[in-house]
Amino acid sequence: MVCIACGAKAEKGYTTSVTDLGKCLLIVRNVPCYKCTECNEIIYTGDVIKRLEQLTEQAKQFSQEISIVNYSSAA
């Protein structure tokens, strides 16, 4: 895959996604992604973006200040 920011090669890897929902901070660990070898840009596939959106909607329903989930084991 090619980096959308700089055009260099992006390789498969994993990252941690952090989303501030205002009343809650959602941390999702081990999210599959592509990482640029030059500028470290993180690129998600459409399926991963959809799953992160689902996890975000689930986190909004809880009244926790911080939610930490593992991408691969989240229900």
Secondary structure, 3 states (H helix, E strand, C coil): CECCCCCCEEEEEEEEEEEECCCCEEEEEEEEEEEECCCCCEECCHHHHHHHHHHHHHHHHCCCCEEEEEHHHCC
